[in-house]
Amino acid sequence: RADSLEGCLDCLLQALAQNNTETSEKIQKSGVLQVFASLLTPQSSCTAKVANIIAEVARNEFMRNPCVDAGLIPPLVQLLNCKDQEVLLQTGRALGNICYDSHEGRNAVDHAGGAHIVVDHIRSLCSKTDPASEKLLTVFCGMLMNYSNENDTLQSQLINMGVIPTLVKLLGIHCQNAALTEMCLVAFGNLAELESSKEQFAYTNIAEELVKLFKKQIEHDKKEMIFEVLAPLAENDVIKLQLVEAGLVECLLEIVQKTVDSDKEDDIAELKTASDLMVLLLLGDESMQKLFEGGKGSVFQRVLSWIPSNSHQLQLAGALAIANFARNDGNCIHMVDNGIVQKLMDLLDRHVEDGNVTVQHAALSALRNLAIPVVNKAKMLSAGVAEAVLKFLRSEMPPVQFKLLGTLRMLIDAQAEAAEQLGKNVKLVERLVEWCEAKDHAGVMGESNRLLSALIRHSKSKDVIRTIVQSGGIKHLVTMATSEHVIMQNEALVALALIAALELVTAEKDLENAQLVQILHRLLSDDRSAPEIKYNSMVLICALIGSEPLQKEVQSMAFLEVISKLRGHENKTVAQQASLTEQRLAVES
């Protein structure tokens, strides 16, 4: 009986080899799958062949659920406990193929406890380098990959079983075996997406192993595979530093140098991946500072040389890298003193016409960050940064508009002369007023309001106020006083107080139309208003009663009641201002 059974199985394998799909359909219709369940016993001499047939059949998507329904998973998982290498190999293949893209297959293997046994096998085989063991390891890694692919729950399960340190060790020992290495990498790529995996990876020497492997690769596809694991891992700051220490940066710079002038598709892809990864490594504070090396670092110098390059991808990566280096005052001051500003302005100049939004955005981000330290502002202004940035006023791209506004706002902070110059620039002010109405782009709207207010606060200039009144900016400053962000409310109230002190007659009509007095009444009555908001609202009321129509409004609104309550406010400054305001209002009435 065994002989005739063996003959039948050989026939099936031959038929599958000739036409897998057709033979599989016949097997499904004949009900043989149910019979296989009883043949999968460790005692039977045919077990390996039956498992092989199941592995072949399960290469077809339409056969995976029938294999589960025929009850094949529990006996297959049981076979994982036997010692016979051929049986283990075919069983691993069968389970791996049934799990491929099959929710039902994975659930059944999970239910039968298959993953645990496979992980144990990988652990015990890990150090063996004979061909048979490596073949088995390759199949088992592939099975785990199919089992957990794009399934967070099963990925977490494998991570909790401690599969990550085992796979990292495997990669180190078997780096000469291409097929096994590849399986390992795909399994890593699979697991590395999960946050919980990154903690575990950080405790292994994965960084070192991947960099070592990367240096050996010549083929584009192999490099890409390693990149696909590096990118998600490099999101973790601890691993960023480990990758820098393992020498990844040198590899990346070398790739950039080799591919920068090539127009081959593979090279262009490698250039992009390598320079993007470089920028990602600079997002970590420690890794960034290590590579900056006080601005003397060769890495920093090389990245600087990307900015004038002819490749848009490198210009972009170079500008983003500078923006990342510019995350603390020391670095910013050093870079400005060493001429980085001119390089960024030249880069912007090359993109005024072509509208390359990503490069514009990146270069403006870098300039904005560089403008944060107080000592840099005047230097950057005299280098002509404001003029360079204003060339992008015409841009219709919200990300560019947002960074442009942020850069100007940083530059004029406490720079009265620059604030006055920009505040008298009618084109700029008109564009700001237009952007204050950009309802679809909250970021641009908020930044435009803040810049309008900053122009007044830092210039304290009558001319600037007149320009803003003429361009219709007053109503936006009044609206800004009702913002949900205290910092913006405050900036608006301070600017409005300056308007009332310096140019009340010019602004009177607009302040009245924007219902400023009603808004102030609301801010003072609202218990939720921050102390500084109450304080600045009262200062503003005192200034407004210098205008006859506005004073009439104040009188008609019973402000005295609200303000006399504030005399008992827990904040001393608010309480004092309430007393002063009460006296002023009493005198005026």
Secondary structure, DSSP 8 states (H G I E B T S, - for coil): -HHHHHHHHHHHHHHHHH-HHHHHHHHHHHTHHHHHHHH--TT-TTHHHHHHHHHHHTTSHHHHHHHHHTT-HHHHHHHTTS--HHHHHHHHHHHHHHHTT-HHHHHHHHHHTHHHHHHHHHHHHTT--SHHHHHHHHHHHHHHHHHHTT-HHHHHHHHHTTHHHHHHHHHHHTTT-HHHHHHHHHHHHHHHTSHHHHHHHHTTTHHHHHHHHHHH--SHHHHHHHHHHHHHHTTSHHHHHHHHHTTHHHHHHHHHHHHTT---HHHHHHHHHHHHHHHHHTTSHHHHHHHHGGGT-HHHHHHHHHTTSS-HHHHHHHHHHHHHHTTSHHHHHHHHHTTHHHHHHHHHHHTTTT--HHHHHHHHHHHHHHT-SHHHHHHHHHTTHHHHHHTTTT---HHHHHHHHHHHHHHHTT-HHHHHHHHT-HHHHHHHHHHTT-TT-HHHHHHHHHHHHHHHHHH--HHHHHHHHHTT-HHHHHHHTT-SSHHHHHHHHHHHHHHHHH-HHHHHHHHHHTTHHHHHHHHHH-TTS-HHHHHHHHHHHHHHTTSHHHHHHHHHTTHHHHHHHHTT-SSHHHHHHHHHHHHHHHHH-
